[in-house]
Structure formats: structure tokens, C-alpha cells
Amino acid sequence: MSDAREIASRVLRRVRRDGAYANLALSGALDQARLADADRALATELVYGVLRHRRRLDHALGLRSRRPVERIDADTLDVMRIAAYQLLQLDRVPRHAAVNEGVGLVRRLRGAKVAGFANAVLRRVDAESWSTGLPADPVARLALECSLPEALVRRWIGQLGRSETEALARKLLERAPLAVRCNAAKASRDEVRRRLEHEGARDEIGRWAPMALRVERLPDPFRAASSLDGLWTVQDEGAQLVTELVQATGTQ
């Protein structure tokens, strides 16, 4: 478990410091670590979860800290975000493990004094509700709950209306499904599905693009044998539709 958290902190550091793409940084880190599938899944969940909820996590940590989050060491803050995300968003991780592993990682990074600070803040996070300290203004509250800039939410409301904006904002917090594009030059969609199922994945036919599949239970898509054999590539269905439209236009 601690290895998964340490990998997540390294990936978040690369994204923050170097502008790395999270998916590529995570895939490279997982390749080097060679974790069990459960730990690979946890590291993946932590990286993307923190990135999706970062503004809300910083708000939660800031309320419980005597030091503004802007003044917390960046590497320490990454670890505290990881621990807070587990406490506030994940039911399957034991709460004491989220705190203790996070504090232990801070201790290894920055020493006992900073670890003591992290421990105090995280225990306050653990003791209080996720909804503590949210703004009374409904627009500001929605923006914070969904980790979006308030100005953007107000602009959307002006363009889309309040109900449509709230639906869109909350949808953006959901885990994006893994969409893949089958390589028709090498295999049919049904053949790709059989390969994926043989590798332990669960899949269903995509909703929009003709060669799309939505895949679950695949710990690292970039290491899957069927991917390495060129049978499919990771590609959002929207991007697949663009390709279809370009091809259709090119034939006219």
C-alpha cells in the first residue's frame, strides 16, 4: 500500500514540477515499480483522484491547517492531498492507514517535524465532515465542490443555465471510462474483445464510435499484451469520431 502512495506522490510531483502528462508519467512509474494489480489500481486512483479534486482537497486541508496551503512545501502537500483524498473520497481504504502511511511518507521526505505537522492536519481532516467550511453562496459552493474556477462556473451558468451547469460540473468529477480504438487492420472488434477478456479485462461496445470499446479491470493499458501487439490503442470516443468525420469528408 505504501508503495502505491509513494508512486502516486512521484507522479504528482512530475506533473506539477515538470508539466508531465499524468497518464505517461504514471505508466512509466508503474512499469518500474512492478506492483501487484491491486496496488497498481490504487496508485492510478490516487493520481487521477487528486488531480480531479485538487481545489477541494486544498480547501479541506487549508481549513485544518494553521499554515496556508500556499506555504506548505509542495512535495509535502502532494502527500497530504493523497491522504486527504483517501479520507474524504475512498471508502475501501482504512482511515488509519491513509493517515499513517501519509505521515510516514512525509517523514521520509522531510523529517519528523514536518511529519508531525502533517499528522495533526490529517487527523483533523479525518475527524470532520467533507462538507465543513463550504461557502454559503451556491455558485461558489458548486465551483469548490467540483474543483473548478468560480469564474468559469459563473460563465457556464450565463451560457447554459444553472441546472445544466451543475450537471456538467459534477460529470467532470466522474472517473472517465477507458476507451480504446480497435485496429481494424489487425483484428475485428469481436476478436479484440476476446483478447481483452482473456487478459482479465471487462469490456463493452462503445456508445458512439464504430471501433470503440469501453474497458474496465485493466490495471495498465500500456502494458497489456493485446495493446503491445497493436490490436488497439487508447483513444477517447470523441477523438475517434473526429477521425471518422475526417475520413468521411476526405472521401467526398
Secondary structure, DSSP 4 states (H G I P E B T S, - for coil): -HHHHHHHHHHHHHHHHH---HHHHHHHHHHHH---HHHHHHHHHHHHHHHHHHHHHHHHHHHT-SS-GGGS-HHHHHHHHHHHHHHHH-SSS-HHHHHHHHHHHHHHHH-HHHHHHHHHHHHHHHHS-TTTT--SSHHHHHHHHTT--HHHHHHHHHHH-HHHHHHHHHHHTSPPPEEEEE-TTT--HHHHHHHHHHTT-EEEE-SSSTTEEEEES-S-GGG-HHHHTTSEEE--HHHHHHHHHHHHHHT-
